[in-house]
Amino acid sequence: MTERRRDVAETALITGASSGIGLELATLCAADGYDLVLVARRAERLEELGGTLARRHGIRYHAIGVDLAAPEMPEEVHRRLERQGVAVDVLVNNAGFGSLGPFATMAPPAAARMIGVNATALTLLTRLLLPSMLARGRGRILNVASTAGFVPGPLMAVYYATKAYVISFSEALAEEVRGSGVTVTVLCPGPTRTEFQSVARMDGARLFRLPGVMDARTVARAGYEGMRRGKGIVVPGLLNRLTPLVVRASPRGIVARVVRLFQEQLRS
């Protein structure tokens, strides 16, 4: 899979790079010779990861420890890159999190934070970095969504809705930039073993012990290879690929009820 080293190093920016799928995507980019811009809240983890990948692959890295839930942070990241003269060739919008529970009991700041990280930051970073890609006539964008984005998600309503947004936004943007030299890919994993379940308060959920649950490295590789090929949408795993097909053939109201029952059973 490793591509030929470039005469001039290109740069990949990965959000949520400190663990899970984001960490694995950063590792794949470094192995292919990309310099890295690593973005996440935990700056010390980014420094450790960047240092390890720099020594292993001879790449350069920038670690930017920011909380993308803050609305001004995408612009701050962009300003830092401009000050350092860093042009981004690959943008990986991976940062995101979920939370389990009824929407009526969700604290309003928590809902705003989830929308901010999962949807707003992704949108703004793409808007800030896309024009320079178009001007150069090349670039790749990989947005990480979820199979959750194909269905309504009672008990995780905001999370599911943000992932539906990411899918729709990515597919629309892919059409807008078609023929420009820039490609947009959306990665839609099913259940994956990462830190997600801990943040979402789902550590004990049977969902993550079922057959077919994938590991972060396998999911990241599928997304990375799909991005390299310019695919519009990547759904890793045969069972996961059946999800949108089943949803299209089912009444929406029934789908919502089934998802609710499924989540009520699996969270115990």
Order of alpha helices (4+ residues) and beta strands (2+ residues): beta-alpha-beta-alpha-beta-alpha-beta-alpha-alpha-beta-alpha-beta-beta-alpha-beta-alpha-beta-alpha-alpha
